[in-house]
């Protein structure tokens, strides 16, 4: 299993979990808005990815709740930005924040493409984890990732998951605070 972190985004990820754990948010409210299906690089439909990405936000907000932090709200734009990066990493079989030869190499490029105007932003990425619980646990055990997840700087989040042609899953959680 591999992680890559952007130190500025981990704290926000945790903020999503707080209301769920405190009973203020239902799992459906904490789940991201996503396209109906995630396509794998091989062109097959991976419907399990929809549930998996929803699990990132639900589990993140649950963790934030244990710390008495407010939940991050789902942003359709951040969901799209996260899915773009998950798809790009799966297509290139590379865990990274920056995919130089892709259409949207940097987080800022992805945010611009989806029309998200931000005051603060960050992202967590991971690969090889079998489910949302495993990747969230790994992020929480990583100082930089967990800092993004519990940051007060972020108010919104979006998650994406894609599976490459070898069956490896790529996980992305984008945090943001709009202007």
N, C-alpha and C positions, 0 to 999 in steps of 0.2 A: 504494500500500500504506500502511496506517495501523497505528500501534501506540498503545496506551495502557498505561501502566504503573502499577503499585502498587509503589513502591520496596521494600517489605518482602518481596516474593515472588520476585524474579528469581533470587536466589542459590539458592533451593531447587530451582528448575527444573533447574539445571545439576547438582545433586547426583544426579539420577536417572541421568545418563549415565555416571558414573564406573565402576560395576561392569561395564557392557556393554563399554566400551572396554578395560577391564582383563581382560576375559574371565571375569569372575566371574558374569555374568548373561547369559542368552540373550535374544534379542529377545522371545520369547514371555513370559518372566518379567518383562521390563521393560514390557510393554504393559499399558494400563489395562483394567480390567474395564468393559464397556460394554453397553448394550442392543444387541440384534442389529442394529438399523438406526436411522438418524437420519432423521426426517421433515423435509422441507423445508417452508417456509411454504406453498408451493403444494400440499402434501399428497402429494407424490411421495416414494417411498423413495429415499434416497441411501445405498446400501451402501458407497460409496467413503469416506464420512465415518468409518466404523468404522476402516478402515485408517489414515486420516489422523490421527485422534486418537491411535491407538496409536503412530504415528510421532513424535508430540510427546514422549512419555515415553521412547521408545527413543533418540531423538536427544539428548534432554536428559541422560539417564544416560550416553550415550557421551561427551558433552562433559565431564560431571563426572568421568568416568574419566580423561580426559586431564589433569585437574588433581589426580588422586589423591584425589578426594572420594568418599564412599560414595554408592551409588545411593539414590534415593528409591524407596520401595515404593509399589505401586499401592494406592490406597484406593478401594473401591467407593463409599463415601460421597462422596469428593472427585470421583470420576468423575461421579456424579449431579449434584453441585453445579455442576461445570463445564459439563455438558450443559444444565442449566437455563439458565445464563447465555448459552451459545451460542445456544440456541433463542430466548431473550428478545431478544437483540441482532438476530438474523436477522428476527424478527417485527417489530421496530421499525425495522429498517434503520439501526441506530445502534451505533457503537463506543463503549462506555462501561462503567465498573464499576458505575454506579448507574443503574438504569432505573426512574425514579420512578413510572410508571403501571403497572408490571408487578406480578405476584403476589409476586415475591421481589426487591424493588428493590436490596437491599444484599447483599454477600457474606455477612454475618452472618445475614441472613434465609435465604439458600440453605443455609448450613451447618446452621442450626437445622432447616430443613425436612427435611434428609436424616439428621438425628440425629448429626451430627459435633460432638463436644465437643473444643475445641482449646485449646492453650496458645499457639500461634503460627499465623498464617495470612496468606496473600497470594494475589494472582492476577495473571496476565499475560493481556492480551487483545490481539487483532490482527484485522485484516480485510483481505480482498483478496488475500491470498497464495495461490498456486496449490497449495502442498503444505507438508507439515510441515518439510521442509528449509529452505524459504524463510522461514517464520515463525521458526523457531529461529535461523537466521542473523541475521535482523533483530533479534530479542530479544538475541542475544549482542553485537550492535553498539550496543546501547542501554545506557548505564550503569545505569539503574534496573532494567531488565528482566534484564540479566545478573547484577546483584547478587542478585535473587531466585533466579535459577537456580543460583547457586553458594553460597548461604547455608548455613551449618551449622545454622541455626535450624530448618530443616525436615527431616522424615524421610519424609514421604509426599507423593504428588501424585495428581491426577486430571485428565484432559483431556477436552475436548468440542469438537465441530465441528458447525456448522450452516450451511446454505446458504439464503440468502434467495430471494425470488421473482424477483430479477434475476440470480441465479447467483453472488452475492458470498458468499464463505465467511467465517465468523466463527470465530475460534480462541480457546480459553480453556484456560489451564493454572492449576489451583488447587493451592497448596502448603499443607501443614499439618503440625503436630506435635500429636498427640492428648494429652489430659490423662492 
